[in-house]
Amino acid sequence: MLNVLGHFLPEEDDKYLERVKAAVEEEERQAASAARTDAVKDAILTAEESRKPPQNANSQEGGVNQRNTN
């Protein structure tokens, strides 16, 4: 009898499964979009960091220049 209950209204089962499938697909799309967004943000941050001069090189150059001028 329990086996029959799951298929009492097959059209309702089909509708439910379609809704579940659509919800899962939407979550997958959102997750993929979020992953792409995170990857783009990381790429932008990496590019910005690579454009900055190294902090140690600037402080050393400043120190060398100051010693030479005195």
N, C-alpha and C positions, 0 to 999 in steps of 0.2 A: 504494500500500500504506500509506503514512503517513496518508492521509486516513481509512482504515478503522480504524487503531489507536485514534484518539480516540473512536470509537463502538463499540468491541469489546463493551463491557458497558454499554449505555445506562442501565440501572437504577443502576449504580454511578456513572455520570456525574451522573445526577439527584440521587443522595444527596449526592455531593460538592458539587454546585452549591448544594443546599439548605443544607448546613453552612456553606459560604462566605457565602451570603446571610444566614443567621442570625447569623454572626459579625460581618459588616459592620453589620447592623442593631443589634446589641448595642453595637458600638463607637460608632455614631452616637447611640444613646440615652445612653451614658455621656458622650460629648462634649457633648451638649445639656445634660445634667444638670450637668456641670462648669461650663459657660458660665452657666447660671442661678445656680449657687452663687456664682461669681465676681461676677456682676452684683449679687446680693443683698449680698455682702460689701462691694462698692464703695458701694452705696447706704447701707448702715449706716455705713461710715466717713465718707461725705460728710455724712450727717445728724449724726453726732457732732461733726464738725469745724465744721459750721454753728452748732451750739449753743454752742461755745466763744466767749467774748468775744475780740475781737482783742487780741493781746498788746501791740501798740504803744499802743492806746487806754488800757489799764490803766496802763502805765508813764508815759504822759503825764499822765493824771489824777492819779496819785500824785505826780508831780513838781509839778504845779500846786498841789495841796492842801498839800504840804509847804512850798512857797514862801509861800503865803498864811498859814499858821499861824505862821511864824517872824517 
